[in-house]
Amino acid sequence: MQLKLFNTMTREKEVFSPLMDEGKVDKVLIYSCGPTVYGYAHIGNFRSWYFADILKRTIKHVLGYPVKHSMNITDVGHLTDDGDHGEDKMEK
């Protein structure tokens, strides 16, 4: 089975293949944005996490590659106030 992904740079669908090759075992590294935790959860927060999870599971279980997935959690630089002033939540 092949997985085709849209490459926004070339604007074409391309067959997925891992960039890393450790001996004879290909390994896939995925970095994605995680939840932004400064407010209430909403569908916009969920969509990016959900897509990354589906992509990881497809590569792992359908294509059979080992996957290492790193995800950030955003909370730096968000103010305690909804306006453009106030304390940074991380500093507080």
NUKOL-623549 format. One record per atom (N, C-alpha, C, CB): residue number from 1; residue in one letter; atom name; x, y, z. Coordinates in pm, whole numbers, plus 32768, in hexadecimal, padded with zeros to 4 digits. Atoms other than C-alpha are relative to their C-alpha. Glycine has a CB too. Layout:
<recs>
[rec NUM; A; CA; [X; Y; Z]];
...
</recs>
This chain:
<recs>
[rec 1; M; N; [8054; 7F8A; 8000]];
[rec 1; M; CA; [8000; 8000; 8000]];
[rec 1; M; C; [8059; 807C; 8000]];
[rec 1; M; CB; [7FA0; 8000; 8079]];
[rec 2; Q; N; [7FB8; 7F81; 8005]];
[rec 2; Q; CA; [8075; 8162; 7FB4]];
[rec 2; Q; C; [7FAD; 806D; 8042]];
[rec 2; Q; CB; [8022; 8026; 7F6E]];
[rec 3; L; N; [8040; 7F8C; 7FC6]];
[rec 3; L; CA; [8028; 82A1; 806E]];
[rec 3; L; C; [802F; 8079; 7FB0]];
[rec 3; L; CB; [8022; 800F; 8099]];
[rec 4; K; N; [7FDD; 7F87; 804A]];
[rec 4; K; CA; [801C; 83DD; 7F9C]];
[rec 4; K; C; [7FD8; 8079; 8053]];
[rec 4; K; CB; [7FBA; 8003; 7F74]];
[rec 5; L; N; [8018; 7F85; 7FB6]];
[rec 5; L; CA; [8039; 8530; 8043]];
[rec 5; L; C; [8015; 8076; 7FA2]];
[rec 5; L; CB; [805E; 800B; 807B]];
[rec 6; F; N; [7FF3; 7F88; 8053]];
[rec 6; F; CA; [8013; 868A; 7FAA]];
[rec 6; F; C; [8077; 8050; 8031]];
[rec 6; F; CB; [7F7F; 8055; 8004]];
[rec 7; N; N; [7F8A; 7FB0; 7FE2]];
[rec 7; N; CA; [815F; 8746; 7F9F]];
[rec 7; N; C; [7FDE; 8090; 7FDA]];
[rec 7; N; CB; [8080; 7FCD; 7FB3]];
[rec 8; T; N; [8028; 7F76; 801C]];
[rec 8; T; CA; [810C; 88B9; 7FC0]];
[rec 8; T; C; [806C; 804D; 7FB5]];
[rec 8; T; CB; [7FDF; 8047; 8082]];
[rec 9; M; N; [7F96; 7FBB; 8048]];
[rec 9; M; CA; [825F; 891E; 7F33]];
[rec 9; M; C; [7FFA; 7FE1; 7F6A]];
[rec 9; M; CB; [8088; 7FD8; 8038]];
[rec 10; T; N; [8008; 8026; 808D]];
[rec 10; T; CA; [8240; 885A; 7DED]];
[rec 10; T; C; [7F71; 8006; 7FCB]];
[rec 10; T; CB; [803A; 7F75; 7FEB]];
[rec 11; R; N; [808F; 7FFD; 8020]];
[rec 11; R; CA; [80C0; 886B; 7DF3]];
[rec 11; R; C; [7FD5; 7F82; 7FB6]];
[rec 11; R; CB; [7FE0; 807A; 7FAC]];
[rec 12; E; N; [8022; 8081; 803B]];
[rec 12; E; CA; [80AD; 86FA; 7D95]];
[rec 12; E; C; [7FF3; 7F97; 806D]];
[rec 12; E; CB; [8069; 7FD5; 7F99]];
[rec 13; K; N; [8007; 8073; 7FA6]];
[rec 13; K; CA; [804C; 85B4; 7E3F]];
[rec 13; K; C; [807C; 7FAC; 7FE9]];
[rec 13; K; CB; [7F7E; 7FAD; 7FEA]];
[rec 14; E; N; [7F87; 8050; 8009]];
[rec 14; E; CA; [8181; 84E4; 7E8E]];
[rec 14; E; C; [7FF3; 7F86; 8058]];
[rec 14; E; CB; [807C; 8053; 8028]];
[rec 15; V; N; [8001; 807B; 7FB1]];
[rec 15; V; CA; [81B0; 8382; 7F0B]];
[rec 15; V; C; [8058; 8015; 807B]];
[rec 15; V; CB; [8033; 7F85; 7FAC]];
[rec 16; F; N; [7FB6; 7FF1; 7F83]];
[rec 16; F; CA; [821D; 8383; 8078]];
[rec 16; F; C; [8070; 7F99; 8009]];
[rec 16; F; CB; [7FA2; 7FF2; 8078]];
[rec 17; S; N; [7F92; 805A; 7FDD]];
[rec 17; S; CA; [8371; 82F1; 80CF]];
[rec 17; S; C; [8050; 8043; 806F]];
[rec 17; S; CB; [805B; 7FE0; 7F83]];
[rec 18; P; N; [7FB7; 7FC4; 7F8F]];
[rec 18; P; CA; [8438; 8323; 8212]];
[rec 18; P; C; [8086; 8038; 7FD4]];
[rec 18; P; CB; [8015; 7F98; 806E]];
[rec 19; L; N; [7F7F; 7FC3; 801F]];
[rec 19; L; CA; [8569; 8404; 8207]];
[rec 19; L; C; [8073; 7FBB; 8049]];
[rec 19; L; CB; [7FFE; 8093; 8023]];
[rec 20; M; N; [7F97; 8040; 7FB0]];
[rec 20; M; CA; [8629; 8342; 8313]];
[rec 20; M; C; [8008; 7F6C; 7FE1]];
[rec 20; M; CB; [7FE7; 8015; 8096]];
[rec 21; D; N; [7FEC; 8090; 8014]];
[rec 21; D; CA; [86BD; 81EA; 82E1]];
[rec 21; D; C; [806A; 7FD4; 8064]];
[rec 21; D; CB; [802A; 7FDE; 7F6B]];
[rec 22; E; N; [7FA3; 8032; 7F9A]];
[rec 22; E; CA; [875A; 8148; 8413]];
[rec 22; E; C; [801A; 7F6D; 7FE3]];
[rec 22; E; CB; [7FC8; 8013; 8091]];
[rec 23; G; N; [7FE4; 8089; 8028]];
[rec 23; G; CA; [87FA; 8010; 8382]];
[rec 23; G; C; [7F98; 7FD4; 7F9D]];
[rec 23; G; CB; [8003; 7FA2; 807A]];
[rec 24; K; N; [8067; 8032; 805A]];
[rec 24; K; CA; [86E2; 7F48; 82E5]];
[rec 24; K; C; [7F74; 8025; 802E]];
[rec 24; K; CB; [800C; 7F6B; 7FF3]];
[rec 25; V; N; [8084; 7FDB; 7FCA]];
[rec 25; V; CA; [85C8; 7FDB; 83B8]];
[rec 25; V; C; [7FEA; 8095; 7FEB]];
[rec 25; V; CB; [7FF3; 7FDA; 8097]];
[rec 26; D; N; [8023; 7F74; 8012]];
[rec 26; D; CA; [852D; 811F; 833F]];
[rec 26; D; C; [7FB8; 8031; 807C]];
[rec 26; D; CB; [7FA9; 8015; 7F81]];
[rec 27; K; N; [803E; 7FC5; 7F8A]];
[rec 27; K; CA; [84BE; 8208; 8455]];
[rec 27; K; C; [7FC3; 8085; 7FD7]];
[rec 27; K; CB; [8066; 8012; 8075]];
[rec 28; V; N; [8045; 7F84; 8023]];
[rec 28; V; CA; [83C4; 8324; 8435]];
[rec 28; V; C; [7FFB; 805A; 807B]];
[rec 28; V; CB; [7F71; 7FE3; 7FC9]];
[rec 29; L; N; [8009; 7F9C; 7F96]];
[rec 29; L; CA; [83E3; 845E; 850A]];
[rec 29; L; C; [7F95; 8064; 7FDA]];
[rec 29; L; CB; [808A; 8047; 8017]];
[rec 30; I; N; [806B; 7FA0; 8018]];
[rec 30; I; CA; [82B3; 853D; 852A]];
[rec 30; I; C; [8006; 806A; 806E]];
[rec 30; I; CB; [7F74; 7FBA; 7FFD]];
[rec 31; Y; N; [800E; 7F91; 7FA2]];
[rec 31; Y; CA; [82AA; 8695; 85CE]];
[rec 31; Y; C; [7F80; 8049; 7FDC]];
[rec 31; Y; CB; [807D; 8060; 7FFD]];
[rec 32; S; N; [807D; 7FB9; 801C]];
[rec 32; S; CA; [8157; 873C; 85F0]];
[rec 32; S; C; [7FDC; 805C; 8073]];
[rec 32; S; CB; [7F8E; 7F9C; 7FE6]];
[rec 33; C; N; [8033; 7FA5; 7F9B]];
[rec 33; C; CA; [80AB; 8852; 86A9]];
[rec 33; C; C; [7F96; 7FB8; 8053]];
[rec 33; C; CB; [7FC5; 8080; 7FC0]];
[rec 34; G; N; [8061; 803C; 7FA7]];
[rec 34; G; CA; [7FE6; 87E1; 87D5]];
[rec 34; G; C; [7F99; 8065; 802B]];
[rec 34; G; CB; [8045; 7FC3; 807A]];
[rec 35; P; N; [8068; 7FA4; 7FD2]];
[rec 35; P; CA; [7ED6; 8889; 889D]];
[rec 35; P; C; [8039; 8085; 802F]];
[rec 35; P; CB; [7FAF; 7FC0; 806F]];
[rec 36; T; N; [7FE1; 7F7D; 7FC8]];
[rec 36; T; CA; [7EDF; 89F9; 88F3]];
[rec 36; T; C; [7FAB; 800B; 807D]];
[rec 36; T; CB; [7FE5; 8077; 7F99]];
[rec 37; V; N; [8048; 8015; 7F83]];
[rec 37; V; CA; [7E83; 89F1; 8A61]];
[rec 37; V; C; [7FE4; 807F; 804F]];
[rec 37; V; CB; [804E; 7FA3; 8056]];
[rec 38; Y; N; [8019; 7F84; 7FB8]];
[rec 38; Y; CA; [7E49; 8B5E; 8AB6]];
[rec 38; Y; C; [7F6B; 801F; 8011]];
[rec 38; Y; CB; [8043; 8071; 7FBA]];
[rec 39; G; N; [8090; 7FE6; 7FF4]];
[rec 39; G; CA; [7CCC; 8B4C; 8A94]];
[rec 39; G; C; [7FB3; 7F7E; 7FF8]];
[rec 39; G; CB; [7FD1; 8061; 7F93]];
[rec 40; Y; N; [8055; 8075; 800B]];
[rec 40; Y; CA; [7BA8; 8A62; 8A6A]];
[rec 40; Y; C; [801E; 7FB4; 7F80]];
[rec 40; Y; CB; [7F6C; 8029; 8005]];
[rec 41; A; N; [7FEC; 8053; 8077]];
[rec 41; A; CA; [7BCF; 893F; 8979]];
[rec 41; A; C; [7F8D; 8016; 7F9E]];
[rec 41; A; CB; [800C; 7F6A; 8026]];
[rec 42; H; N; [8066; 7FF4; 8068]];
[rec 42; H; CA; [7B16; 8960; 882E]];
[rec 42; H; C; [802A; 7FAB; 7F89]];
[rec 42; H; CB; [7FEB; 8095; 7FD6]];
[rec 43; I; N; [7FE8; 805A; 8072]];
[rec 43; I; CA; [7B03; 88A7; 86E1]];
[rec 43; I; C; [8080; 8024; 7FB6]];
[rec 43; I; CB; [7F89; 8005; 7FA0]];
[rec 44; G; N; [7F84; 7FD6; 8041]];
[rec 44; G; CA; [7C26; 8972; 8654]];
[rec 44; G; C; [807B; 7FC4; 8045]];
[rec 44; G; CB; [800B; 8097; 7FFE]];
[rec 45; N; N; [7F93; 8040; 7FB6]];
[rec 45; N; CA; [7D0B; 88EF; 8768]];
[rec 45; N; C; [8005; 7F6B; 7FE3]];
[rec 45; N; CB; [7FF0; 8017; 8097]];
[rec 46; F; N; [800A; 8091; 8010]];
[rec 46; F; CA; [7C94; 878D; 8732]];
[rec 46; F; C; [802B; 7FD3; 7F76]];
[rec 46; F; CB; [7F71; 7FD3; 801B]];
[rec 47; R; N; [7FE5; 8029; 8089]];
[rec 47; R; CA; [7CBE; 8786; 85B6]];
[rec 47; R; C; [8094; 7FE2; 7FE6]];
[rec 47; R; CB; [7FD1; 806B; 7FA1]];
[rec 48; S; N; [7F72; 8016; 801B]];
[rec 48; S; CA; [7E3A; 87AA; 85AC]];
[rec 48; S; C; [8033; 7F84; 804A]];
[rec 48; S; CB; [8053; 807C; 8029]];
[rec 49; W; N; [7FD7; 8076; 7FB4]];
[rec 49; W; CA; [7E6B; 86A5; 86BE]];
[rec 49; W; C; [7FC9; 7F81; 7FC0]];
[rec 49; W; CB; [7FD1; 800B; 8092]];
[rec 50; Y; N; [8042; 8075; 803A]];
[rec 50; Y; CA; [7D74; 85B6; 861A]];
[rec 50; Y; C; [8043; 7FD8; 7F7C]];
[rec 50; Y; CB; [7F6B; 801E; 7FEA]];
[rec 51; F; N; [7FC0; 801F; 807F]];
[rec 51; F; CA; [7E16; 85CF; 84C1]];
[rec 51; F; C; [8089; 7FC1; 8017]];
[rec 51; F; CB; [800D; 807E; 7FAA]];
[rec 52; A; N; [7F7B; 8038; 7FE4]];
[rec 52; A; CA; [7F74; 8591; 854E]];
[rec 52; A; C; [7FF5; 7F72; 8035]];
[rec 52; A; CB; [804C; 8059; 8065]];
[rec 53; D; N; [8014; 8085; 7FC9]];
[rec 53; D; CA; [7EF2; 8463; 860D]];
[rec 53; D; C; [7FD9; 7F9B; 7F93]];
[rec 53; D; CB; [7F96; 8003; 806D]];
[rec 54; I; N; [8028; 8059; 806E]];
[rec 54; I; CA; [7E4A; 83CE; 84D9]];
[rec 54; I; C; [8076; 7FE4; 7FA3]];
[rec 54; I; CB; [7F8C; 803D; 7FB0]];
[rec 55; L; N; [7F8A; 8012; 8055]];
[rec 55; L; CA; [7F85; 8408; 8408]];
[rec 55; L; C; [8063; 7F9F; 8040]];
[rec 55; L; CB; [8044; 8087; 7FE5]];
[rec 56; K; N; [7FA3; 8058; 7FB8]];
[rec 56; K; CA; [8060; 8362; 8512]];
[rec 56; K; C; [7FCF; 7F6F; 7FFE]];
[rec 56; K; CB; [8011; 802F; 8091]];
[rec 57; R; N; [8036; 8088; 7FFC]];
[rec 57; R; CA; [7F7A; 8234; 8532]];
[rec 57; R; C; [7FFF; 7FBF; 7F75]];
[rec 57; R; CB; [7F73; 8001; 8039]];
[rec 58; T; N; [7FFD; 8034; 8089]];
[rec 58; T; CA; [7F63; 820E; 83B7]];
[rec 58; T; C; [808D; 7FD3; 7FDB]];
[rec 58; T; CB; [7FCE; 806A; 7F9C]];
[rec 59; I; N; [7F75; 8022; 8021]];
[rec 59; I; CA; [80DE; 8213; 838E]];
[rec 59; I; C; [802D; 7F86; 8050]];
[rec 59; I; CB; [805E; 8078; 801C]];
[rec 60; K; N; [7FD5; 806D; 7FA8]];
[rec 60; K; CA; [810D; 8125; 84B4]];
[rec 60; K; C; [7FB9; 7F7D; 7FE1]];
[rec 60; K; CB; [7FE7; 8025; 8090]];
[rec 61; H; N; [804D; 807C; 8009]];
[rec 61; H; CA; [7FF5; 8027; 8485]];
[rec 61; H; C; [7FE3; 7FD3; 7F71]];
[rec 61; H; CB; [7F7F; 800F; 8049]];
[rec 62; V; N; [801E; 8025; 808A]];
[rec 62; V; CA; [7FAA; 8033; 8310]];
[rec 62; V; C; [807F; 7FEB; 7FB0]];
[rec 62; V; CB; [7FA8; 806B; 7FBE]];
[rec 63; L; N; [7F83; 800C; 804C]];
[rec 63; L; CA; [8105; 8072; 8280]];
[rec 63; L; C; [806A; 7FAF; 8049]];
[rec 63; L; CB; [8036; 808A; 7FE2]];
[rec 64; G; N; [7FA7; 8055; 7FB2]];
[rec 64; G; CA; [81BC; 7FBF; 839B]];
[rec 64; G; C; [8084; 803D; 802B]];
[rec 64; G; CB; [801C; 7F89; 7FB5]];
[rec 65; Y; N; [7F84; 7FBE; 7FD5]];
[rec 65; Y; CA; [82C8; 80C3; 83EC]];
[rec 65; Y; C; [7FFB; 801F; 8095]];
[rec 65; Y; CB; [8017; 8080; 7FAF]];
[rec 66; P; N; [7FFC; 7FCD; 7F77]];
[rec 66; P; CA; [8337; 8108; 8551]];
[rec 66; P; C; [7FFB; 8099; 7FFD]];
[rec 66; P; CB; [8082; 7FCF; 804B]];
[rec 67; V; N; [8016; 7F6F; 8001]];
[rec 67; V; CA; [82D2; 826C; 85AA]];
[rec 67; V; C; [8027; 803B; 8086]];
[rec 67; V; CB; [7F6D; 8021; 7FE1]];
[rec 68; K; N; [7FE6; 7FB1; 7F89]];
[rec 68; K; CA; [835B; 8367; 86A4]];
[rec 68; K; C; [7FBB; 8086; 7FE9]];
[rec 68; K; CB; [809D; 8011; 801D]];
[rec 69; H; N; [8053; 7F89; 8011]];
[rec 69; H; CA; [8263; 8484; 86D2]];
[rec 69; H; C; [8019; 8060; 8073]];
[rec 69; H; CB; [7F6A; 7FDC; 7FF7]];
[rec 70; S; N; [7FEE; 7F96; 7F9D]];
[rec 70; S; CA; [82B8; 85C9; 8788]];
[rec 70; S; C; [7F96; 806B; 7FE7]];
[rec 70; S; CB; [8090; 803E; 7FF9]];
[rec 71; M; N; [8069; 7F9C; 800B]];
[rec 71; M; CA; [81AA; 86C8; 87D2]];
[rec 71; M; C; [8018; 806D; 8067]];
[rec 71; M; CB; [7F73; 7FBF; 8013]];
[rec 72; N; N; [7FF1; 7F93; 7FA1]];
[rec 72; N; CA; [81C6; 881F; 886E]];
[rec 72; N; C; [7F7B; 8020; 8043]];
[rec 72; N; CB; [8039; 807C; 7FBB]];
[rec 73; I; N; [8077; 7FCC; 7FBC]];
[rec 73; I; CA; [80D1; 88B3; 8967]];
[rec 73; I; C; [8018; 8095; 8012]];
[rec 73; I; CB; [7FE5; 7FB7; 808B]];
[rec 74; T; N; [7FEA; 7F70; 8003]];
[rec 74; T; CA; [80AE; 8A2A; 8935]];
[rec 74; T; C; [7FC1; 8043; 807A]];
[rec 74; T; CB; [7FC6; 803C; 7F80]];
[rec 75; D; N; [8032; 7FAC; 7F94]];
[rec 75; D; CA; [8090; 8B08; 8A65]];
[rec 75; D; C; [805E; 8074; 8018]];
[rec 75; D; CB; [7FEE; 7FAE; 8081]];
[rec 76; V; N; [7F9F; 7F96; 7FEE]];
[rec 76; V; CA; [81B5; 8BF7; 8A3E]];
[rec 76; V; C; [7FD2; 807A; 7FB0]];
[rec 76; V; CB; [808D; 7FD3; 7FD3]];
[rec 77; G; N; [8021; 7F85; 8045]];
[rec 77; G; CA; [816C; 8D60; 89E8]];
[rec 77; G; C; [7F6D; 8024; 8002]];
[rec 77; G; CB; [802C; 7FF7; 7F75]];
[rec 78; H; N; [808E; 7FDF; 7FF7]];
[rec 78; H; CA; [7FFA; 8D59; 8A3A]];
[rec 78; H; C; [7FE8; 804F; 8080]];
[rec 78; H; CB; [7FA8; 7F80; 7FFC]];
[rec 79; L; N; [8017; 7FA8; 7F8F]];
[rec 79; L; CA; [7F87; 8E6D; 8B1D]];
[rec 79; L; C; [7F8A; 7FD3; 8053]];
[rec 79; L; CB; [7FEB; 808F; 7FD0]];
[rec 80; T; N; [806E; 8023; 7FA7]];
[rec 80; T; CA; [7EA2; 8E48; 8C47]];
[rec 80; T; C; [7F81; 804B; 7FDB]];
[rec 80; T; CB; [8027; 801E; 8091]];
[rec 81; D; N; [8072; 7FAE; 802B]];
[rec 81; D; CA; [7DBF; 8F53; 8BB0]];
[rec 81; D; C; [7FE6; 7FE3; 7F6C]];
[rec 81; D; CB; [801B; 8098; 8018]];
[rec 82; D; N; [8020; 8017; 808D]];
[rec 82; D; CA; [7D08; 8F2C; 8A63]];
[rec 82; D; C; [802F; 8072; 7FA6]];
[rec 82; D; CB; [7F6B; 7FED; 7FEF]];
[rec 83; G; N; [7FD0; 7F8F; 804F]];
[rec 83; G; CA; [7D8A; 9081; 89F3]];
[rec 83; G; C; [8095; 7FF2; 7FE3]];
[rec 83; G; CB; [7FE4; 8085; 8049]];
[rec 84; D; N; [7F71; 8001; 801F]];
[rec 84; D; CA; [7EEE; 90E0; 898F]];
[rec 84; D; C; [8055; 8029; 8077]];
[rec 84; D; CB; [801C; 805D; 7F8A]];
[rec 85; H; N; [7FB3; 7FDC; 7F8A]];
[rec 85; H; CA; [7F59; 9122; 8AF5]];
[rec 85; H; C; [7FE5; 7F9B; 806E]];
[rec 85; H; CB; [7FDD; 808F; 802F]];
[rec 86; G; N; [800F; 805F; 7F92]];
[rec 86; G; CA; [7F82; 9062; 8C35]];
[rec 86; G; C; [8080; 7FAE; 8011]];
[rec 86; G; CB; [7F89; 7FA2; 7FE7]];
[rec 87; E; N; [7F8C; 8054; 7FE5]];
[rec 87; E; CA; [8074; 8F62; 8CC1]];
[rec 87; E; C; [8005; 7F88; 7FA4]];
[rec 87; E; CB; [8000; 7FD2; 8092]];
[rec 88; D; N; [7FEE; 807E; 804A]];
[rec 88; D; CA; [8103; 8E3D; 8BFE]];
[rec 88; D; C; [7FDE; 7F8F; 8060]];
[rec 88; D; CB; [8093; 7FF1; 7FC6]];
[rec 89; K; N; [802A; 806E; 7FA9]];
[rec 89; K; CA; [8068; 8CFC; 8C88]];
[rec 89; K; C; [8075; 7FAF; 8034]];
[rec 89; K; CB; [7FA0; 7FA4; 7FB5]];
[rec 90; M; N; [7F8D; 804F; 7FD4]];
[rec 90; M; CA; [81B8; 8C4A; 8C97]];
[rec 90; M; C; [804E; 8047; 806D]];
[rec 90; M; CB; [805B; 7FE1; 7F8A]];
[rec 91; E; N; [7FB9; 7FB5; 7F9A]];
[rec 91; E; CA; [825A; 8D63; 8D5D]];
[rec 91; E; C; [7FB3; 8004; 8082]];
[rec 91; E; CB; [801C; 808D; 7FD0]];
[rec 92; K; N; [8054; 7FFC; 7F89]];
[rec 92; K; CA; [8134; 8D72; 8E4C]];
[rec 92; K; C; [8009; 7F7D; 804A]];
[rec 92; K; CB; [7F6F; 801F; 7FDB]];
</recs>
